[in-house]
Structure formats: structure tokens, C-alpha cells
Amino acid sequence: MSFMSNKAILKEGIIDSIVKKLFLNKKLKKDKGFQKQVNKLNKALADFEKAANAELKTLDPKSKPIKVDRYKI
């Protein structure tokens, strides 16, 4: 049971997020075009992470490397 009002629940999009988690991921996992786009996105993120870490090393050798989360279906 939620302590939030019905309007607050709808405003925050809790129901939308539940629908996305339950239904959309199953259809997107089967979509080959979407999977290719996600793979391209993850490769671009990896390239960006490498470039950003290389730039950080040149500016400050003691800096911690950044880590960008990858998208998972």
C-alpha cells in the first residue's frame, strides 16, 4: 500500500515505469534493429570513455578514471 495520493503516483510516472519494465523490454529484446542501435551506442560510449580517460591522464596523472554505464536490454 502506498502512502502517496493517486495523483502523485501518476505524476511521478510509476505506472509508466512498471509498464515499460514488464512489457516493452520483451519486445525490444527481439527487435534486431534496436539491438544493433544499442550495440552502436555502447561502442560509442566505450570510445568516449577511453578518450575522456586519456584526456584526464594528460591533465592530472593521479585522477581516477571515469566509468560510463552501458545500456542493457
CNS distance restraints for C-alpha pairs under 8 A (distance, minus, plus):
assign (resid   4 and name CA) (resid   8 and name CA) 6.15 0.50 0.50
assign (resid   4 and name CA) (resid   9 and name CA) 6.42 0.50 0.50
assign (resid   5 and name CA) (resid   9 and name CA) 6.37 0.50 0.50
assign (resid   6 and name CA) (resid  10 and name CA) 6.37 0.50 0.50
assign (resid   7 and name CA) (resid  11 and name CA) 6.09 0.50 0.50
assign (resid   8 and name CA) (resid  12 and name CA) 6.23 0.50 0.50
assign (resid   9 and name CA) (resid  13 and name CA) 6.48 0.50 0.50
assign (resid   9 and name CA) (resid  14 and name CA) 5.99 0.50 0.50
assign (resid   9 and name CA) (resid  15 and name CA) 7.54 0.50 0.50
assign (resid  10 and name CA) (resid  14 and name CA) 6.47 0.50 0.50
assign (resid  10 and name CA) (resid  15 and name CA) 6.76 0.50 0.50
assign (resid  13 and name CA) (resid  17 and name CA) 6.23 0.50 0.50
assign (resid  14 and name CA) (resid  18 and name CA) 6.28 0.50 0.50
assign (resid  15 and name CA) (resid  19 and name CA) 6.27 0.50 0.50
assign (resid  16 and name CA) (resid  20 and name CA) 6.17 0.50 0.50
assign (resid  17 and name CA) (resid  21 and name CA) 6.12 0.50 0.50
assign (resid  18 and name CA) (resid  22 and name CA) 6.13 0.50 0.50
assign (resid  19 and name CA) (resid  23 and name CA) 5.80 0.50 0.50
assign (resid  19 and name CA) (resid  24 and name CA) 7.24 0.50 0.50
assign (resid  20 and name CA) (resid  24 and name CA) 4.99 0.50 0.50
assign (resid  20 and name CA) (resid  25 and name CA) 6.82 0.50 0.50
assign (resid  21 and name CA) (resid  25 and name CA) 6.23 0.50 0.50
assign (resid  22 and name CA) (resid  26 and name CA) 7.54 0.50 0.50
assign (resid  23 and name CA) (resid  27 and name CA) 7.00 0.50 0.50
assign (resid  24 and name CA) (resid  28 and name CA) 6.14 0.50 0.50
assign (resid  25 and name CA) (resid  29 and name CA) 5.95 0.50 0.50
assign (resid  25 and name CA) (resid  73 and name CA) 6.39 0.50 0.50
assign (resid  26 and name CA) (resid  30 and name CA) 6.88 0.50 0.50
assign (resid  27 and name CA) (resid  31 and name CA) 6.61 0.50 0.50
assign (resid  28 and name CA) (resid  34 and name CA) 6.58 0.50 0.50
assign (resid  28 and name CA) (resid  35 and name CA) 7.62 0.50 0.50
assign (resid  28 and name CA) (resid  73 and name CA) 7.43 0.50 0.50
assign (resid  29 and name CA) (resid  34 and name CA) 7.90 0.50 0.50
assign (resid  29 and name CA) (resid  35 and name CA) 7.00 0.50 0.50
assign (resid  29 and name CA) (resid  73 and name CA) 6.33 0.50 0.50
assign (resid  31 and name CA) (resid  35 and name CA) 6.36 0.50 0.50
assign (resid  32 and name CA) (resid  36 and name CA) 6.25 0.50 0.50
assign (resid  33 and name CA) (resid  37 and name CA) 6.36 0.50 0.50
assign (resid  34 and name CA) (resid  38 and name CA) 6.21 0.50 0.50
assign (resid  35 and name CA) (resid  39 and name CA) 6.20 0.50 0.50
assign (resid  36 and name CA) (resid  40 and name CA) 6.23 0.50 0.50
assign (resid  37 and name CA) (resid  41 and name CA) 6.13 0.50 0.50
assign (resid  38 and name CA) (resid  42 and name CA) 6.16 0.50 0.50
assign (resid  38 and name CA) (resid  71 and name CA) 6.98 0.50 0.50
assign (resid  39 and name CA) (resid  43 and name CA) 6.19 0.50 0.50
assign (resid  40 and name CA) (resid  44 and name CA) 6.15 0.50 0.50
assign (resid  41 and name CA) (resid  45 and name CA) 6.15 0.50 0.50
assign (resid  41 and name CA) (resid  71 and name CA) 7.93 0.50 0.50
assign (resid  42 and name CA) (resid  46 and name CA) 6.17 0.50 0.50
assign (resid  42 and name CA) (resid  70 and name CA) 5.75 0.50 0.50
assign (resid  42 and name CA) (resid  71 and name CA) 6.64 0.50 0.50
assign (resid  43 and name CA) (resid  47 and name CA) 6.25 0.50 0.50
assign (resid  44 and name CA) (resid  48 and name CA) 6.13 0.50 0.50
assign (resid  45 and name CA) (resid  49 and name CA) 6.03 0.50 0.50
assign (resid  45 and name CA) (resid  68 and name CA) 6.99 0.50 0.50
assign (resid  45 and name CA) (resid  70 and name CA) 7.33 0.50 0.50
assign (resid  46 and name CA) (resid  50 and name CA) 6.23 0.50 0.50
assign (resid  46 and name CA) (resid  68 and name CA) 7.73 0.50 0.50
assign (resid  47 and name CA) (resid  51 and name CA) 6.22 0.50 0.50
assign (resid  48 and name CA) (resid  52 and name CA) 5.98 0.50 0.50
assign (resid  49 and name CA) (resid  53 and name CA) 6.03 0.50 0.50
assign (resid  49 and name CA) (resid  66 and name CA) 6.87 0.50 0.50
assign (resid  49 and name CA) (resid  67 and name CA) 6.76 0.50 0.50
assign (resid  49 and name CA) (resid  68 and name CA) 6.56 0.50 0.50
assign (resid  50 and name CA) (resid  54 and name CA) 6.10 0.50 0.50
assign (resid  51 and name CA) (resid  55 and name CA) 6.21 0.50 0.50
assign (resid  52 and name CA) (resid  56 and name CA) 6.14 0.50 0.50
assign (resid  52 and name CA) (resid  66 and name CA) 7.59 0.50 0.50
assign (resid  53 and name CA) (resid  57 and name CA) 6.15 0.50 0.50
assign (resid  53 and name CA) (resid  65 and name CA) 5.43 0.50 0.50
assign (resid  53 and name CA) (resid  66 and name CA) 6.39 0.50 0.50
assign (resid  54 and name CA) (resid  58 and name CA) 6.46 0.50 0.50
assign (resid  55 and name CA) (resid  59 and name CA) 6.35 0.50 0.50
assign (resid  56 and name CA) (resid  60 and name CA) 5.85 0.50 0.50
assign (resid  56 and name CA) (resid  61 and name CA) 7.22 0.50 0.50
assign (resid  56 and name CA) (resid  63 and name CA) 6.68 0.50 0.50
assign (resid  56 and name CA) (resid  65 and name CA) 7.41 0.50 0.50
assign (resid  57 and name CA) (resid  61 and name CA) 4.56 0.50 0.50
assign (resid  57 and name CA) (resid  62 and name CA) 7.35 0.50 0.50
assign (resid  57 and name CA) (resid  63 and name CA) 6.75 0.50 0.50
